[in-house]
Amino acid sequence: MSKVKRLSIGLTALTLAATGTLVACSNADSSSSGSASSTKAEGGGSSSGSGPARNPYLAADHYAITHLDSAQSDSFPDPIPRGTFHIDPKAMPRVPVGPVSIMTLASTSDKYRWISSSAGVRYVDVSDGGFKEVAALDTPGVAPISPQALDQVLDQNFTDAGQIQNAIAQDWGGANWTRIANGVYGLVDKDNRVYFNTFDSQLFIFALKNKDKPEDGIEVVKHVDLKQYLGTKTTSLGMPENIVGVSMTYDGHVVVASSRGLMVFDRDLDGTPQQVRFGGDETVSNSMANDEHGGIYIASDKVMRKVVWTGSKLSTEESDGAWSSPYDFGRQPPAVKFGIGTGSTPTLMGYGKDDDELVVITDGADHMKLVAFWRNKIPEGFAQKPGAKSNRIADQIEVTAGQTDPKPEFIQSEQSVVVNGYGAFVVQNIGAGGEPDRLVDVLANGPVDAPPHGMQRFEWDPKAHQWNSVWERGDVVSTSMVPATSTDTGIVFVNGYSKADGWEVTGLDWKTGETVHRTIFGQSNLGNGAYAIVEGLPNGDLLFNSVGGPFRAKIAGK
């Protein structure tokens, strides 16, 4: 057994990371110090263009849609600094809302941001280093949980799952995992309107009552009950078809994903939508990516698809550029993840004129693979890869995530693939425990149940049309928060837990895997990102979307 493997097994999660001095080591020299094992990426350092095209119908270049842009790249430009920072979440400016606050969305003004939480929306002034709520609206039909009741649960020191269940029953009105589905995949359009869906398949457009005076409040400008367009057959997740997420085409049409199909509305949600239905044995549990040519990329638990909005119709015809491909799926893991297929919202890769144009996911195999599909034309002469289910699959590679033999039963993820250039980053989300209700599970994951370890960075080789592993970290924890990368400082960020230091955001160097950033929150449950996404602010502060509401972690200038 190599030194790297002994270290990743023998030390408590994140203990090594605390030194901030780990370096990548080659598999060819396993005696080198450090815990970021590496495989050289042959010819994988080339660019893949300047990034996705700006969607003119979104409020901003970044943060106006879940996963940060239309390509769902999970990449942002804000310069989160390197270093170690100790932050008390209760001392930071916070908007208490939730439980689970998926994202702090961009508005059309740099001074303000929208919060999309499981309860509804908030409008926040982020100017001058602040983070102050100026307007709020709970989603009609969704029972609000007061800040006092929210903290009554989150202030506890969790010791077992039963304690969490009792606290939720007593203080949160018996809320369960279905609450998490509210507002998960929303967006803000160019007119500063928020599109917000609920688990009960209601779609709302929220807007300021007075765009020049936000303190006048927020109103519902449109509401559509989408159940009329859905089937009643139970999905593989054991529930009727429901709305999963919302996106927007580059010509300003609203795309709504259900667990069994797609529909397209005009931007005001008027009239009857156009629809495409998927197979009756398929279930979609994640959102979609969009390109500037009308491509809509969406994965069920068995099939990856490109559906095309032509400008006048929603098409699955090959003549319009649409396609579908099966991929490997497996079993339902015991924690964090929903379903037997991919846990990823598809992510686009490759934007330059001569680049390989790909869309990437992780699959549903027990030991997942990183899978790249040709998103447009398949190169002439391209031969189907061994083990791939179709010629549409450009390549796939098993994710080991730094796990040593014998590997755990599951190496799986509920998070989308972080993409920067031709680089891709994935996390391993499945720990040794697991609670049936995912709201209980996400609170227990770490403090009560052993947290998951492992993550890996890959690079696409456009000459060989293949993935190569660059580095992997088997010692670092990522529980359930969506990772994201700062392209300015070259750091990819994850949220994890250790008994020694509690909750933290750990930043790894994109090129080497070295630990170069730690924001340590301690044992406060407000350090749990709970299915949300890591974000930054222009001055370098960390915008942390906590289970109990987002707060501004003031690390810039320290």
Rosetta blueprint (number, residue, H / E / L):
1 M L
2 S L
3 K H
4 V H
5 K H
6 R H
7 L H
8 S H
9 I H
10 G H
11 L L
12 T L
13 A L
14 L L
15 T L
16 L L
17 A H
18 A H
19 T H
20 G L
21 T L
22 L L
23 V L
24 A E
25 C E
26 S E
27 N H
28 A H
29 D H
30 S L
31 S L
32 S L
33 S L
34 G L
35 S L
36 A E
37 S E
38 S E
39 T L
40 K L
41 A L
42 E L
43 G L
44 G L
45 G L
46 S L
47 S L
48 S L
49 G L
50 S L
51 G L
52 P L
53 A L
54 R L
55 N L
56 P L
57 Y L
58 L E
59 A L
60 A L
61 D L
62 H L
63 Y L
64 A L
65 I E
66 T L
67 H L
68 L L
69 D L
70 S L
71 A L
72 Q L
73 S L
74 D L
75 S E
76 F E
77 P L
78 D L
79 P L
80 I L
81 P L
82 R L
83 G E
84 T E
85 F E
86 H E
87 I L
88 D L
89 P H
90 K H
91 A H
92 M L
93 P L
94 R E
95 V L
96 P L
97 V L
98 G L
99 P L
100 V L
101 S E
102 I E
103 M E
104 T E
105 L E
106 A E
107 S L
108 T L
109 S L
110 D L
111 K L
112 Y E
113 R E
114 W E
115 I E
116 S E
117 S E
118 S L
119 A L
120 G E
121 V E
122 R E
123 Y E
124 V E
125 D E
126 V L
127 S H
128 D H
129 G H
130 G L
131 F L
132 K E
133 E E
134 V E
135 A E
136 A E
137 L E
138 D E
139 T L
140 P L
141 G L
142 V L
143 A L
144 P L
145 I L
146 S L
147 P H
148 Q H
149 A H
150 L H
151 D H
152 Q H
153 V H
154 L H
155 D L
156 Q L
157 N L
158 F L
159 T L
160 D L
161 A H
162 G H
163 Q H
164 I H
165 Q H
166 N H
167 A H
168 I H
169 A H
170 Q H
171 D H
172 W L
173 G L
174 G L
175 A L
176 N L
177 W H
178 T H
179 R H
180 I H
181 A H
182 N L
183 G L
184 V L
185 Y L
186 G L
187 L E
188 V E
189 D E
190 K L
191 D L
192 N L
193 R L
194 V E
195 Y E
196 F E
197 N E
198 T L
199 F L
200 D L
201 S L
202 Q E
203 L E
204 F E
205 I E
206 F E
207 A E
208 L E
209 K L
210 N L
211 K L
212 D L
213 K L
214 P H
215 E H
216 D H
217 G L
218 I E
219 E E
220 V E
221 V E
222 K E
223 H E
224 V E
225 D E
226 L H
227 K H
228 Q H
229 Y H
230 L L
231 G L
232 T L
233 K L
234 T L
235 T L
236 S L
237 L L
238 G L
239 M L
240 P L
241 E L
242 N L
243 I E
244 V E
245 G E
246 V E
247 S E
248 M E
249 T L
250 Y L
251 D L
252 G L
253 H L
254 V E
255 V E
256 V E
257 A E
258 S E
259 S L
260 R L
261 G E
262 L E
263 M E
264 V E
265 F E
266 D L
267 R L
268 D L
269 L L
270 D L
271 G L
272 T L
273 P L
274 Q E
275 Q E
276 V E
277 R E
278 F L
279 G L
280 G L
281 D L
282 E L
283 T L
284 V L
285 S L
286 N L
287 S L
288 M L
289 A E
290 N E
291 D L
292 E L
293 H L
294 G L
295 G E
296 I E
297 Y E
298 I E
299 A E
300 S L
301 D L
302 K L
303 V E
304 M E
305 R E
306 K E
307 V E
308 V E
309 W E
310 T L
311 G L
312 S L
313 K L
314 L E
315 S E
316 T L
317 E L
318 E H
319 S H
320 D H
321 G L
322 A L
323 W E
324 S E
325 S E
326 P E
327 Y L
328 D L
329 F L
330 G L
331 R L
332 Q L
333 P L
334 P L
335 A L
336 V L
337 K L
338 F L
339 G L
340 I L
341 G L
342 T L
343 G L
344 S L
345 T L
346 P L
347 T E
348 L E
349 M E
350 G L
351 Y L
352 G L
353 K L
354 D L
355 D L
356 D L
357 E L
358 L E
359 V E
360 V E
361 I E
362 T E
363 D L
364 G L
365 A L
366 D L
367 H E
368 M L
369 K E
370 L E
371 V E
372 A E
373 F E
374 W E
375 R L
376 N L
377 K L
378 I L
379 P L
380 E L
381 G L
382 F L
383 A L
384 Q L
385 K L
386 P L
387 G L
388 A L
389 K L
390 S L
391 N L
392 R L
393 I E
394 A E
395 D E
396 Q E
397 I E
398 E E
399 V L
400 T L
401 A L
402 G L
403 Q L
404 T L
405 D L
406 P L
407 K L
408 P L
409 E L
410 F L
411 I E
412 Q L
413 S L
414 E L
415 Q L
416 S L
417 V L
418 V E
419 V E
420 N E
421 G L
422 Y L
423 G E
424 A E
425 F E
426 V E
427 V E
428 Q L
429 N L
430 I L
431 G L
432 A L
433 G L
434 G L
435 E L
436 P L
437 D L
438 R H
439 L H
440 V H
441 D H
442 V H
443 L H
444 A H
445 N E
446 G L
447 P L
448 V L
449 D E
450 A L
451 P L
452 P L
453 H E
454 G E
455 M E
456 Q E
457 R E
458 F E
459 E E
460 W E
461 D E
462 P L
463 K L
464 A L
465 H L
466 Q E
467 W E
468 N E
469 S E
470 V E
471 W E
472 E E
473 R E
474 G E
475 D E
476 V E
477 V E
478 S L
479 T L
480 S L
481 M L
482 V E
483 P L
484 A E
485 T E
486 S E
487 T L
488 D L
489 T L
490 G L
491 I E
492 V E
493 F E
494 V E
495 N E
496 G E
497 Y E
498 S E
499 K L
500 A L
501 D L
502 G E
503 W E
504 E E
505 V E
506 T E
507 G E
508 L E
509 D E
510 W L
511 K L
512 T L
513 G L
514 E L
515 T E
516 V E
517 H E
518 R E
519 T E
520 I E
521 F E
522 G E
523 Q L
524 S L
525 N H
526 L H
527 G H
528 N L
529 G L
530 A L
531 Y L
532 A L
533 I E
534 V L
535 E E
536 G E
537 L L
538 P L
539 N L
540 G L
541 D L
542 L E
543 L E
544 F E
545 N L
546 S L
547 V L
548 G L
549 G L
550 P L
551 F E
552 R E
553 A E
554 K L
555 I L
556 A L
557 G L
558 K L
